[in-house]
Amino acid sequence: MTFRPGQSGNPSGARPGPRFGRAALERAVRTHVAPVIDELVERTVEAALKGDTGAAAALVNAYSTAMATSANKGTGTA
């Protein structure tokens, strides 16, 4: 296939799927986040209790996501 003047790039488009592989993301989370998750949650709760609305919103969002995920798996308790 030849390109016409002014045409560039990949005419069939980008490959489907994420550019940053799921395995790489999971590995990064296990390596960098998992070891400090308890401290991150504790600091976020403390900030929310001191009036940080962003921290409070993050906690509510994380909690509601966790409950929805648990409910979808049939183990949800609220």
mmJSON file of the N, C-alpha and C atoms, coordinates in Angstrom:
{"data_MODEL":{"atom_site":{
"group_PDB":["ATOM","ATOM","ATOM","ATOM","ATOM","ATOM","ATOM","ATOM","ATOM","ATOM","ATOM","ATOM","ATOM","ATOM","ATOM","ATOM","ATOM","ATOM","ATOM","ATOM","ATOM","ATOM","ATOM","ATOM","ATOM","ATOM","ATOM","ATOM","ATOM","ATOM","ATOM","ATOM","ATOM","ATOM","ATOM","ATOM","ATOM","ATOM","ATOM","ATOM","ATOM","ATOM","ATOM","ATOM","ATOM","ATOM","ATOM","ATOM","ATOM","ATOM","ATOM","ATOM","ATOM","ATOM","ATOM","ATOM","ATOM","ATOM","ATOM","ATOM","ATOM","ATOM","ATOM","ATOM","ATOM","ATOM","ATOM","ATOM","ATOM","ATOM","ATOM","ATOM","ATOM","ATOM","ATOM","ATOM","ATOM","ATOM","ATOM","ATOM","ATOM","ATOM","ATOM","ATOM","ATOM","ATOM","ATOM","ATOM","ATOM","ATOM","ATOM","ATOM","ATOM","ATOM","ATOM","ATOM","ATOM","ATOM","ATOM","ATOM","ATOM","ATOM","ATOM","ATOM","ATOM","ATOM","ATOM","ATOM","ATOM","ATOM","ATOM","ATOM","ATOM","ATOM","ATOM","ATOM","ATOM","ATOM","ATOM","ATOM","ATOM","ATOM","ATOM","ATOM","ATOM","ATOM","ATOM","ATOM","ATOM","ATOM","ATOM","ATOM","ATOM","ATOM","ATOM","ATOM","ATOM","ATOM","ATOM","ATOM","ATOM","ATOM","ATOM","ATOM","ATOM","ATOM","ATOM","ATOM","ATOM","ATOM","ATOM","ATOM","ATOM","ATOM","ATOM","ATOM","ATOM","ATOM","ATOM","ATOM","ATOM","ATOM","ATOM","ATOM","ATOM","ATOM","ATOM","ATOM","ATOM","ATOM","ATOM","ATOM","ATOM","ATOM","ATOM","ATOM","ATOM","ATOM","ATOM","ATOM","ATOM","ATOM","ATOM","ATOM","ATOM","ATOM","ATOM","ATOM","ATOM","ATOM","ATOM","ATOM","ATOM","ATOM","ATOM","ATOM","ATOM","ATOM","ATOM","ATOM","ATOM","ATOM","ATOM","ATOM","ATOM","ATOM","ATOM","ATOM","ATOM","ATOM","ATOM","ATOM","ATOM","ATOM","ATOM","ATOM","ATOM","ATOM","ATOM","ATOM","ATOM","ATOM","ATOM","ATOM","ATOM","ATOM","ATOM","ATOM","ATOM","ATOM","ATOM","ATOM","ATOM","ATOM"],
"id":[1,2,3,4,5,6,7,8,9,10,11,12,13,14,15,16,17,18,19,20,21,22,23,24,25,26,27,28,29,30,31,32,33,34,35,36,37,38,39,40,41,42,43,44,45,46,47,48,49,50,51,52,53,54,55,56,57,58,59,60,61,62,63,64,65,66,67,68,69,70,71,72,73,74,75,76,77,78,79,80,81,82,83,84,85,86,87,88,89,90,91,92,93,94,95,96,97,98,99,100,101,102,103,104,105,106,107,108,109,110,111,112,113,114,115,116,117,118,119,120,121,122,123,124,125,126,127,128,129,130,131,132,133,134,135,136,137,138,139,140,141,142,143,144,145,146,147,148,149,150,151,152,153,154,155,156,157,158,159,160,161,162,163,164,165,166,167,168,169,170,171,172,173,174,175,176,177,178,179,180,181,182,183,184,185,186,187,188,189,190,191,192,193,194,195,196,197,198,199,200,201,202,203,204,205,206,207,208,209,210,211,212,213,214,215,216,217,218,219,220,221,222,223,224,225,226,227,228,229,230,231,232,233,234],
"type_symbol":["N","C","C","N","C","C","N","C","C","N","C","C","N","C","C","N","C","C","N","C","C","N","C","C","N","C","C","N","C","C","N","C","C","N","C","C","N","C","C","N","C","C","N","C","C","N","C","C","N","C","C","N","C","C","N","C","C","N","C","C","N","C","C","N","C","C","N","C","C","N","C","C","N","C","C","N","C","C","N","C","C","N","C","C","N","C","C","N","C","C","N","C","C","N","C","C","N","C","C","N","C","C","N","C","C","N","C","C","N","C","C","N","C","C","N","C","C","N","C","C","N","C","C","N","C","C","N","C","C","N","C","C","N","C","C","N","C","C","N","C","C","N","C","C","N","C","C","N","C","C","N","C","C","N","C","C","N","C","C","N","C","C","N","C","C","N","C","C","N","C","C","N","C","C","N","C","C","N","C","C","N","C","C","N","C","C","N","C","C","N","C","C","N","C","C","N","C","C","N","C","C","N","C","C","N","C","C","N","C","C","N","C","C","N","C","C","N","C","C","N","C","C","N","C","C","N","C","C","N","C","C","N","C","C"],
"label_atom_id":["N","CA","C","N","CA","C","N","CA","C","N","CA","C","N","CA","C","N","CA","C","N","CA","C","N","CA","C","N","CA","C","N","CA","C","N","CA","C","N","CA","C","N","CA","C","N","CA","C","N","CA","C","N","CA","C","N","CA","C","N","CA","C","N","CA","C","N","CA","C","N","CA","C","N","CA","C","N","CA","C","N","CA","C","N","CA","C","N","CA","C","N","CA","C","N","CA","C","N","CA","C","N","CA","C","N","CA","C","N","CA","C","N","CA","C","N","CA","C","N","CA","C","N","CA","C","N","CA","C","N","CA","C","N","CA","C","N","CA","C","N","CA","C","N","CA","C","N","CA","C","N","CA","C","N","CA","C","N","CA","C","N","CA","C","N","CA","C","N","CA","C","N","CA","C","N","CA","C","N","CA","C","N","CA","C","N","CA","C","N","CA","C","N","CA","C","N","CA","C","N","CA","C","N","CA","C","N","CA","C","N","CA","C","N","CA","C","N","CA","C","N","CA","C","N","CA","C","N","CA","C","N","CA","C","N","CA","C","N","CA","C","N","CA","C","N","CA","C","N","CA","C","N","CA","C","N","CA","C","N","CA","C","N","CA","C","N","CA","C","N","CA","C"],
"label_alt_id":[null,null,null,null,null,null,null,null,null,null,null,null,null,null,null,null,null,null,null,null,null,null,null,null,null,null,null,null,null,null,null,null,null,null,null,null,null,null,null,null,null,null,null,null,null,null,null,null,null,null,null,null,null,null,null,null,null,null,null,null,null,null,null,null,null,null,null,null,null,null,null,null,null,null,null,null,null,null,null,null,null,null,null,null,null,null,null,null,null,null,null,null,null,null,null,null,null,null,null,null,null,null,null,null,null,null,null,null,null,null,null,null,null,null,null,null,null,null,null,null,null,null,null,null,null,null,null,null,null,null,null,null,null,null,null,null,null,null,null,null,null,null,null,null,null,null,null,null,null,null,null,null,null,null,null,null,null,null,null,null,null,null,null,null,null,null,null,null,null,null,null,null,null,null,null,null,null,null,null,null,null,null,null,null,null,null,null,null,null,null,null,null,null,null,null,null,null,null,null,null,null,null,null,null,null,null,null,null,null,null,null,null,null,null,null,null,null,null,null,null,null,null,null,null,null,null,null,null,null,null,null,null,null,null],
"label_comp_id":["MET","MET","MET","THR","THR","THR","PHE","PHE","PHE","ARG","ARG","ARG","PRO","PRO","PRO","GLY","GLY","GLY","GLN","GLN","GLN","SER","SER","SER","GLY","GLY","GLY","ASN","ASN","ASN","PRO","PRO","PRO","SER","SER","SER","GLY","GLY","GLY","ALA","ALA","ALA","ARG","ARG","ARG","PRO","PRO","PRO","GLY","GLY","GLY","PRO","PRO","PRO","ARG","ARG","ARG","PHE","PHE","PHE","GLY","GLY","GLY","ARG","ARG","ARG","ALA","ALA","ALA","ALA","ALA","ALA","LEU","LEU","LEU","GLU","GLU","GLU","ARG","ARG","ARG","ALA","ALA","ALA","VAL","VAL","VAL","ARG","ARG","ARG","THR","THR","THR","HIS","HIS","HIS","VAL","VAL","VAL","ALA","ALA","ALA","PRO","PRO","PRO","VAL","VAL","VAL","ILE","ILE","ILE","ASP","ASP","ASP","GLU","GLU","GLU","LEU","LEU","LEU","VAL","VAL","VAL","GLU","GLU","GLU","ARG","ARG","ARG","THR","THR","THR","VAL","VAL","VAL","GLU","GLU","GLU","ALA","ALA","ALA","ALA","ALA","ALA","LEU","LEU","LEU","LYS","LYS","LYS","GLY","GLY","GLY","ASP","ASP","ASP","THR","THR","THR","GLY","GLY","GLY","ALA","ALA","ALA","ALA","ALA","ALA","ALA","ALA","ALA","ALA","ALA","ALA","LEU","LEU","LEU","VAL","VAL","VAL","ASN","ASN","ASN","ALA","ALA","ALA","TYR","TYR","TYR","SER","SER","SER","THR","THR","THR","ALA","ALA","ALA","MET","MET","MET","ALA","ALA","ALA","THR","THR","THR","SER","SER","SER","ALA","ALA","ALA","ASN","ASN","ASN","LYS","LYS","LYS","GLY","GLY","GLY","THR","THR","THR","GLY","GLY","GLY","THR","THR","THR","ALA","ALA","ALA"],
"label_asym_id":["A","A","A","A","A","A","A","A","A","A","A","A","A","A","A","A","A","A","A","A","A","A","A","A","A","A","A","A","A","A","A","A","A","A","A","A","A","A","A","A","A","A","A","A","A","A","A","A","A","A","A","A","A","A","A","A","A","A","A","A","A","A","A","A","A","A","A","A","A","A","A","A","A","A","A","A","A","A","A","A","A","A","A","A","A","A","A","A","A","A","A","A","A","A","A","A","A","A","A","A","A","A","A","A","A","A","A","A","A","A","A","A","A","A","A","A","A","A","A","A","A","A","A","A","A","A","A","A","A","A","A","A","A","A","A","A","A","A","A","A","A","A","A","A","A","A","A","A","A","A","A","A","A","A","A","A","A","A","A","A","A","A","A","A","A","A","A","A","A","A","A","A","A","A","A","A","A","A","A","A","A","A","A","A","A","A","A","A","A","A","A","A","A","A","A","A","A","A","A","A","A","A","A","A","A","A","A","A","A","A","A","A","A","A","A","A","A","A","A","A","A","A","A","A","A","A","A","A","A","A","A","A","A","A"],
"label_entity_id":["1","1","1","1","1","1","1","1","1","1","1","1","1","1","1","1","1","1","1","1","1","1","1","1","1","1","1","1","1","1","1","1","1","1","1","1","1","1","1","1","1","1","1","1","1","1","1","1","1","1","1","1","1","1","1","1","1","1","1","1","1","1","1","1","1","1","1","1","1","1","1","1","1","1","1","1","1","1","1","1","1","1","1","1","1","1","1","1","1","1","1","1","1","1","1","1","1","1","1","1","1","1","1","1","1","1","1","1","1","1","1","1","1","1","1","1","1","1","1","1","1","1","1","1","1","1","1","1","1","1","1","1","1","1","1","1","1","1","1","1","1","1","1","1","1","1","1","1","1","1","1","1","1","1","1","1","1","1","1","1","1","1","1","1","1","1","1","1","1","1","1","1","1","1","1","1","1","1","1","1","1","1","1","1","1","1","1","1","1","1","1","1","1","1","1","1","1","1","1","1","1","1","1","1","1","1","1","1","1","1","1","1","1","1","1","1","1","1","1","1","1","1","1","1","1","1","1","1","1","1","1","1","1","1"],
"label_seq_id":[1,1,1,2,2,2,3,3,3,4,4,4,5,5,5,6,6,6,7,7,7,8,8,8,9,9,9,10,10,10,11,11,11,12,12,12,13,13,13,14,14,14,15,15,15,16,16,16,17,17,17,18,18,18,19,19,19,20,20,20,21,21,21,22,22,22,23,23,23,24,24,24,25,25,25,26,26,26,27,27,27,28,28,28,29,29,29,30,30,30,31,31,31,32,32,32,33,33,33,34,34,34,35,35,35,36,36,36,37,37,37,38,38,38,39,39,39,40,40,40,41,41,41,42,42,42,43,43,43,44,44,44,45,45,45,46,46,46,47,47,47,48,48,48,49,49,49,50,50,50,51,51,51,52,52,52,53,53,53,54,54,54,55,55,55,56,56,56,57,57,57,58,58,58,59,59,59,60,60,60,61,61,61,62,62,62,63,63,63,64,64,64,65,65,65,66,66,66,67,67,67,68,68,68,69,69,69,70,70,70,71,71,71,72,72,72,73,73,73,74,74,74,75,75,75,76,76,76,77,77,77,78,78,78],
"pdbx_PDB_ins_code":[null,null,null,null,null,null,null,null,null,null,null,null,null,null,null,null,null,null,null,null,null,null,null,null,null,null,null,null,null,null,null,null,null,null,null,null,null,null,null,null,null,null,null,null,null,null,null,null,null,null,null,null,null,null,null,null,null,null,null,null,null,null,null,null,null,null,null,null,null,null,null,null,null,null,null,null,null,null,null,null,null,null,null,null,null,null,null,null,null,null,null,null,null,null,null,null,null,null,null,null,null,null,null,null,null,null,null,null,null,null,null,null,null,null,null,null,null,null,null,null,null,null,null,null,null,null,null,null,null,null,null,null,null,null,null,null,null,null,null,null,null,null,null,null,null,null,null,null,null,null,null,null,null,null,null,null,null,null,null,null,null,null,null,null,null,null,null,null,null,null,null,null,null,null,null,null,null,null,null,null,null,null,null,null,null,null,null,null,null,null,null,null,null,null,null,null,null,null,null,null,null,null,null,null,null,null,null,null,null,null,null,null,null,null,null,null,null,null,null,null,null,null,null,null,null,null,null,null,null,null,null,null,null,null],
"Cartn_x":[0.847,0.0,0.895,0.561,1.327,0.516,1.208,0.563,0.375,-0.723,-0.988,-0.266,0.004,0.613,-0.262,0.365,-0.354,-0.892,-0.801,-1.285,-0.108,-0.33,0.737,0.147,1.002,0.537,0.099,-0.635,-1.094,-2.545,-2.812,-4.183,-5.16,-4.678,-5.587,-5.824,-5.171,-5.389,-4.515,-4.635,-3.847,-4.38,-3.529,-3.962,-4.946,-5.948,-6.895,-6.233,-6.833,-6.315,-5.495,-5.218,-4.473,-3.013,-2.43,-1.007,-0.162,-0.658,0.058,-0.562,0.135,-0.427,-0.934,-1.976,-2.583,-1.578,-0.773,0.224,1.227,1.62,2.566,1.931,0.658,-0.038,-0.177,-0.572,-0.709,0.634,1.703,3.035,3.429,3.124,3.45,2.676,1.4,0.592,1.15,1.443,1.997,3.318,4.14,5.466,5.443,4.611,4.693,3.538,2.359,1.188,0.882,0.866,0.473,1.264,2.581,3.325,2.941,2.352,2.048,0.558,-0.299,-1.722,-2.338,-1.971,-2.538,-2.218,-0.971,-0.575,-1.299,-1.458,-2.173,-3.624,-4.276,-5.665,-5.741,-4.848,-4.847,-4.648,-3.705,-3.46,-4.652,-5.3,-6.463,-7.619,-7.829,-8.885,-8.589,-7.345,-6.977,-7.224,-6.863,-7.079,-8.568,-9.362,-10.809,-11.409,-10.95,-11.464,-11.075,-9.993,-9.557,-10.232,-11.128,-11.882,-11.456,-10.539,-10.105,-11.197,-11.961,-13.084,-12.628,-11.455,-10.922,-10.627,-10.066,-9.783,-11.079,-12.062,-13.355,-14.017,-13.956,-14.54,-13.826,-12.514,-11.751,-12.157,-12.357,-12.766,-14.157,-15.09,-16.455,-16.442,-15.676,-15.586,-14.988,-13.905,-13.268,-14.199,-14.901,-15.822,-16.974,-17.573,-18.712,-18.289,-17.091,-16.586,-16.349,-15.784,-15.536,-16.845,-17.851,-19.148,-19.825,-19.744,-20.348,-19.653,-18.329,-17.584,-17.952,-18.049,-18.431,-19.837,-20.739,-22.131,-22.222,-21.418,-21.414,-20.886,-20.046,-19.513,-20.405,-21.465,-22.393,-21.967,-20.991,-20.517,-20.683,-21.475,-21.583,-22.304,-21.738,-22.382,-22.254,-23.335,-23.268,-23.624],
"Cartn_y":[-1.18,0.0,1.247,2.168,3.402,4.515,5.44,6.588,7.691,8.36,9.511,10.724,11.722,12.941,13.53,13.879,14.452,13.41,12.134,11.072,10.537,10.351,9.818,8.911,8.231,7.4,6.022,5.388,4.027,4.081,3.794,3.914,2.947,1.843,0.913,1.286,2.326,2.791,2.075,2.504,1.913,0.533,-0.303,-1.62,-1.469,-2.341,-2.254,-2.626,-2.16,-2.494,-1.365,-1.473,-0.411,-0.396,0.787,0.903,0.435,0.645,0.253,-1.057,-2.141,-3.455,-3.666,-4.448,-4.738,-5.39,-6.294,-6.969,-5.969,-5.005,-3.99,-3.132,-2.794,-1.991,-2.775,-4.035,-4.857,-5.009,-5.182,-5.309,-4.01,-2.866,-1.581,-1.387,-1.772,-1.645,-2.548,-3.805,-4.726,-4.217,-3.645,-3.202,-1.918,-0.946,0.386,0.748,0.233,0.637,-0.341,-1.609,-2.614,-2.526,-2.322,-2.276,-1.117,-0.065,1.11,1.44,0.52,0.821,1.17,0.467,0.765,2.192,2.604,3.959,4.993,4.703,5.625,5.804,4.715,4.798,5.572,5.27,5.955,7.46,7.859,9.282,9.955,9.237,9.792,9.98,9.005,9.126,10.312,10.425,11.553,12.885,12.98,14.226,14.524,13.506,13.696,14.166,13.591,13.988,15.414,15.919,17.301,18.284,17.771,18.66,18.676,17.832,17.781,17.104,17.907,17.348,16.45,16.695,15.823,14.438,14.385,13.099,12.385,13.14,12.537,11.976,12.714,12.242,10.988,10.953,9.78,8.55,8.735,7.617,7.12,8.054,7.662,6.929,7.446,6.812,5.41,5.274,3.968,2.987,3.453,2.591,2.144,3.085,2.717,1.79,1.993,1.1,-0.296,-0.365,-1.667,-2.391,-1.66,-2.276,-2.761,-1.972,-2.369,-3.602,-3.64,-4.794,-6.036,-5.889,-7.015,-7.476,-6.539,-6.89,-7.642,-7.243,-7.932,-9.351,-9.59,-10.925,-11.737,-11.101,-11.805,-11.842,-11.003,-11.013,-9.654,-8.783,-7.424,-7.351,-6.565,-6.268,-4.792,-4.145,-2.7,-2.336],
"Cartn_z":[0.0,0.0,0.0,-0.843,-0.884,-0.262,0.323,0.941,-0.094,0.008,-0.854,-0.273,-1.102,-0.569,0.542,1.652,2.784,3.742,3.399,4.282,5.091,6.364,7.197,8.247,8.949,10.05,9.601,10.462,10.234,9.767,8.488,7.994,8.66,9.187,9.849,11.309,11.787,13.155,14.161,15.39,16.47,16.811,17.335,17.785,18.931,19.003,20.113,21.434,22.498,23.82,24.401,25.69,26.359,25.931,25.96,25.644,26.819,28.004,29.215,29.661,29.486,29.728,31.141,31.247,32.544,33.482,32.96,33.797,34.367,33.565,34.035,35.123,34.942,35.947,37.258,37.167,38.376,39.092,38.323,38.911,39.621,39.009,39.624,40.92,40.93,42.149,43.246,42.911,43.914,44.463,43.611,44.015,44.833,44.418,45.01,45.934,45.69,46.467,47.593,47.284,48.275,49.585,49.536,50.802,51.728,51.18,51.999,52.039,51.608,51.505,52.859,53.906,55.228,55.657,55.444,55.81,54.939,53.66,52.78,53.218,53.576,54.025,55.337,56.268,57.564,57.393,56.546,56.322,55.647,54.741,54.049,55.019,55.914,56.92,57.839,58.285,59.154,58.468,57.195,56.46,56.321,56.062,55.932,57.248,58.349,59.653,60.02,59.426,59.674,58.72,57.862,56.98,55.532,55.142,53.741,52.922,52.171,51.419,50.273,49.723,48.679,49.227,50.427,51.069,51.411,51.891,52.215,50.963,49.879,48.626,48.129,48.272,47.85,48.663,49.965,50.816,50.456,50.245,49.885,48.543,47.599,46.287,46.394,47.145,47.306,48.0,49.018,49.76,48.875,48.135,47.299,46.168,45.626,44.587,45.146,46.343,46.969,47.256,47.722,48.02,46.748,45.682,44.413,43.851,43.968,43.487,44.289,45.605,46.469,46.163,45.937,45.632,44.33,43.347,42.059,42.179,43.166,43.39,44.336,44.833,45.706,47.151,47.532,48.918,49.586,48.995,49.508,50.841,51.737,53.0,53.221,53.518,53.717,55.128],
"occupancy":[1.0,1.0,1.0,1.0,1.0,1.0,1.0,1.0,1.0,1.0,1.0,1.0,1.0,1.0,1.0,1.0,1.0,1.0,1.0,1.0,1.0,1.0,1.0,1.0,1.0,1.0,1.0,1.0,1.0,1.0,1.0,1.0,1.0,1.0,1.0,1.0,1.0,1.0,1.0,1.0,1.0,1.0,1.0,1.0,1.0,1.0,1.0,1.0,1.0,1.0,1.0,1.0,1.0,1.0,1.0,1.0,1.0,1.0,1.0,1.0,1.0,1.0,1.0,1.0,1.0,1.0,1.0,1.0,1.0,1.0,1.0,1.0,1.0,1.0,1.0,1.0,1.0,1.0,1.0,1.0,1.0,1.0,1.0,1.0,1.0,1.0,1.0,1.0,1.0,1.0,1.0,1.0,1.0,1.0,1.0,1.0,1.0,1.0,1.0,1.0,1.0,1.0,1.0,1.0,1.0,1.0,1.0,1.0,1.0,1.0,1.0,1.0,1.0,1.0,1.0,1.0,1.0,1.0,1.0,1.0,1.0,1.0,1.0,1.0,1.0,1.0,1.0,1.0,1.0,1.0,1.0,1.0,1.0,1.0,1.0,1.0,1.0,1.0,1.0,1.0,1.0,1.0,1.0,1.0,1.0,1.0,1.0,1.0,1.0,1.0,1.0,1.0,1.0,1.0,1.0,1.0,1.0,1.0,1.0,1.0,1.0,1.0,1.0,1.0,1.0,1.0,1.0,1.0,1.0,1.0,1.0,1.0,1.0,1.0,1.0,1.0,1.0,1.0,1.0,1.0,1.0,1.0,1.0,1.0,1.0,1.0,1.0,1.0,1.0,1.0,1.0,1.0,1.0,1.0,1.0,1.0,1.0,1.0,1.0,1.0,1.0,1.0,1.0,1.0,1.0,1.0,1.0,1.0,1.0,1.0,1.0,1.0,1.0,1.0,1.0,1.0,1.0,1.0,1.0,1.0,1.0,1.0,1.0,1.0,1.0,1.0,1.0,1.0,1.0,1.0,1.0,1.0,1.0,1.0],
"B_iso_or_equiv":[0.0,0.0,0.0,0.0,0.0,0.0,0.0,0.0,0.0,0.0,0.0,0.0,0.0,0.0,0.0,0.0,0.0,0.0,0.0,0.0,0.0,0.0,0.0,0.0,0.0,0.0,0.0,0.0,0.0,0.0,0.0,0.0,0.0,0.0,0.0,0.0,0.0,0.0,0.0,0.0,0.0,0.0,0.0,0.0,0.0,0.0,0.0,0.0,0.0,0.0,0.0,0.0,0.0,0.0,0.0,0.0,0.0,0.0,0.0,0.0,0.0,0.0,0.0,0.0,0.0,0.0,0.0,0.0,0.0,0.0,0.0,0.0,0.0,0.0,0.0,0.0,0.0,0.0,0.0,0.0,0.0,0.0,0.0,0.0,0.0,0.0,0.0,0.0,0.0,0.0,0.0,0.0,0.0,0.0,0.0,0.0,0.0,0.0,0.0,0.0,0.0,0.0,0.0,0.0,0.0,0.0,0.0,0.0,0.0,0.0,0.0,0.0,0.0,0.0,0.0,0.0,0.0,0.0,0.0,0.0,0.0,0.0,0.0,0.0,0.0,0.0,0.0,0.0,0.0,0.0,0.0,0.0,0.0,0.0,0.0,0.0,0.0,0.0,0.0,0.0,0.0,0.0,0.0,0.0,0.0,0.0,0.0,0.0,0.0,0.0,0.0,0.0,0.0,0.0,0.0,0.0,0.0,0.0,0.0,0.0,0.0,0.0,0.0,0.0,0.0,0.0,0.0,0.0,0.0,0.0,0.0,0.0,0.0,0.0,0.0,0.0,0.0,0.0,0.0,0.0,0.0,0.0,0.0,0.0,0.0,0.0,0.0,0.0,0.0,0.0,0.0,0.0,0.0,0.0,0.0,0.0,0.0,0.0,0.0,0.0,0.0,0.0,0.0,0.0,0.0,0.0,0.0,0.0,0.0,0.0,0.0,0.0,0.0,0.0,0.0,0.0,0.0,0.0,0.0,0.0,0.0,0.0,0.0,0.0,0.0,0.0,0.0,0.0,0.0,0.0,0.0,0.0,0.0,0.0],
"pdbx_formal_charge":[null,null,null,null,null,null,null,null,null,null,null,null,null,null,null,null,null,null,null,null,null,null,null,null,null,null,null,null,null,null,null,null,null,null,null,null,null,null,null,null,null,null,null,null,null,null,null,null,null,null,null,null,null,null,null,null,null,null,null,null,null,null,null,null,null,null,null,null,null,null,null,null,null,null,null,null,null,null,null,null,null,null,null,null,null,null,null,null,null,null,null,null,null,null,null,null,null,null,null,null,null,null,null,null,null,null,null,null,null,null,null,null,null,null,null,null,null,null,null,null,null,null,null,null,null,null,null,null,null,null,null,null,null,null,null,null,null,null,null,null,null,null,null,null,null,null,null,null,null,null,null,null,null,null,null,null,null,null,null,null,null,null,null,null,null,null,null,null,null,null,null,null,null,null,null,null,null,null,null,null,null,null,null,null,null,null,null,null,null,null,null,null,null,null,null,null,null,null,null,null,null,null,null,null,null,null,null,null,null,null,null,null,null,null,null,null,null,null,null,null,null,null,null,null,null,null,null,null,null,null,null,null,null,null],
"auth_seq_id":[1,1,1,2,2,2,3,3,3,4,4,4,5,5,5,6,6,6,7,7,7,8,8,8,9,9,9,10,10,10,11,11,11,12,12,12,13,13,13,14,14,14,15,15,15,16,16,16,17,17,17,18,18,18,19,19,19,20,20,20,21,21,21,22,22,22,23,23,23,24,24,24,25,25,25,26,26,26,27,27,27,28,28,28,29,29,29,30,30,30,31,31,31,32,32,32,33,33,33,34,34,34,35,35,35,36,36,36,37,37,37,38,38,38,39,39,39,40,40,40,41,41,41,42,42,42,43,43,43,44,44,44,45,45,45,46,46,46,47,47,47,48,48,48,49,49,49,50,50,50,51,51,51,52,52,52,53,53,53,54,54,54,55,55,55,56,56,56,57,57,57,58,58,58,59,59,59,60,60,60,61,61,61,62,62,62,63,63,63,64,64,64,65,65,65,66,66,66,67,67,67,68,68,68,69,69,69,70,70,70,71,71,71,72,72,72,73,73,73,74,74,74,75,75,75,76,76,76,77,77,77,78,78,78],
"auth_comp_id":["MET","MET","MET","THR","THR","THR","PHE","PHE","PHE","ARG","ARG","ARG","PRO","PRO","PRO","GLY","GLY","GLY","GLN","GLN","GLN","SER","SER","SER","GLY","GLY","GLY","ASN","ASN","ASN","PRO","PRO","PRO","SER","SER","SER","GLY","GLY","GLY","ALA","ALA","ALA","ARG","ARG","ARG","PRO","PRO","PRO","GLY","GLY","GLY","PRO","PRO","PRO","ARG","ARG","ARG","PHE","PHE","PHE","GLY","GLY","GLY","ARG","ARG","ARG","ALA","ALA","ALA","ALA","ALA","ALA","LEU","LEU","LEU","GLU","GLU","GLU","ARG","ARG","ARG","ALA","ALA","ALA","VAL","VAL","VAL","ARG","ARG","ARG","THR","THR","THR","HIS","HIS","HIS","VAL","VAL","VAL","ALA","ALA","ALA","PRO","PRO","PRO","VAL","VAL","VAL","ILE","ILE","ILE","ASP","ASP","ASP","GLU","GLU","GLU","LEU","LEU","LEU","VAL","VAL","VAL","GLU","GLU","GLU","ARG","ARG","ARG","THR","THR","THR","VAL","VAL","VAL","GLU","GLU","GLU","ALA","ALA","ALA","ALA","ALA","ALA","LEU","LEU","LEU","LYS","LYS","LYS","GLY","GLY","GLY","ASP","ASP","ASP","THR","THR","THR","GLY","GLY","GLY","ALA","ALA","ALA","ALA","ALA","ALA","ALA","ALA","ALA","ALA","ALA","ALA","LEU","LEU","LEU","VAL","VAL","VAL","ASN","ASN","ASN","ALA","ALA","ALA","TYR","TYR","TYR","SER","SER","SER","THR","THR","THR","ALA","ALA","ALA","MET","MET","MET","ALA","ALA","ALA","THR","THR","THR","SER","SER","SER","ALA","ALA","ALA","ASN","ASN","ASN","LYS","LYS","LYS","GLY","GLY","GLY","THR","THR","THR","GLY","GLY","GLY","THR","THR","THR","ALA","ALA","ALA"],
"auth_asym_id":["A","A","A","A","A","A","A","A","A","A","A","A","A","A","A","A","A","A","A","A","A","A","A","A","A","A","A","A","A","A","A","A","A","A","A","A","A","A","A","A","A","A","A","A","A","A","A","A","A","A","A","A","A","A","A","A","A","A","A","A","A","A","A","A","A","A","A","A","A","A","A","A","A","A","A","A","A","A","A","A","A","A","A","A","A","A","A","A","A","A","A","A","A","A","A","A","A","A","A","A","A","A","A","A","A","A","A","A","A","A","A","A","A","A","A","A","A","A","A","A","A","A","A","A","A","A","A","A","A","A","A","A","A","A","A","A","A","A","A","A","A","A","A","A","A","A","A","A","A","A","A","A","A","A","A","A","A","A","A","A","A","A","A","A","A","A","A","A","A","A","A","A","A","A","A","A","A","A","A","A","A","A","A","A","A","A","A","A","A","A","A","A","A","A","A","A","A","A","A","A","A","A","A","A","A","A","A","A","A","A","A","A","A","A","A","A","A","A","A","A","A","A","A","A","A","A","A","A","A","A","A","A","A","A"],
"auth_atom_id":["N","CA","C","N","CA","C","N","CA","C","N","CA","C","N","CA","C","N","CA","C","N","CA","C","N","CA","C","N","CA","C","N","CA","C","N","CA","C","N","CA","C","N","CA","C","N","CA","C","N","CA","C","N","CA","C","N","CA","C","N","CA","C","N","CA","C","N","CA","C","N","CA","C","N","CA","C","N","CA","C","N","CA","C","N","CA","C","N","CA","C","N","CA","C","N","CA","C","N","CA","C","N","CA","C","N","CA","C","N","CA","C","N","CA","C","N","CA","C","N","CA","C","N","CA","C","N","CA","C","N","CA","C","N","CA","C","N","CA","C","N","CA","C","N","CA","C","N","CA","C","N","CA","C","N","CA","C","N","CA","C","N","CA","C","N","CA","C","N","CA","C","N","CA","C","N","CA","C","N","CA","C","N","CA","C","N","CA","C","N","CA","C","N","CA","C","N","CA","C","N","CA","C","N","CA","C","N","CA","C","N","CA","C","N","CA","C","N","CA","C","N","CA","C","N","CA","C","N","CA","C","N","CA","C","N","CA","C","N","CA","C","N","CA","C","N","CA","C","N","CA","C","N","CA","C","N","CA","C","N","CA","C","N","CA","C","N","CA","C","N","CA","C"],
"pdbx_PDB_model_num":[1,1,1,1,1,1,1,1,1,1,1,1,1,1,1,1,1,1,1,1,1,1,1,1,1,1,1,1,1,1,1,1,1,1,1,1,1,1,1,1,1,1,1,1,1,1,1,1,1,1,1,1,1,1,1,1,1,1,1,1,1,1,1,1,1,1,1,1,1,1,1,1,1,1,1,1,1,1,1,1,1,1,1,1,1,1,1,1,1,1,1,1,1,1,1,1,1,1,1,1,1,1,1,1,1,1,1,1,1,1,1,1,1,1,1,1,1,1,1,1,1,1,1,1,1,1,1,1,1,1,1,1,1,1,1,1,1,1,1,1,1,1,1,1,1,1,1,1,1,1,1,1,1,1,1,1,1,1,1,1,1,1,1,1,1,1,1,1,1,1,1,1,1,1,1,1,1,1,1,1,1,1,1,1,1,1,1,1,1,1,1,1,1,1,1,1,1,1,1,1,1,1,1,1,1,1,1,1,1,1,1,1,1,1,1,1,1,1,1,1,1,1,1,1,1,1,1,1,1,1,1,1,1,1]
}}}
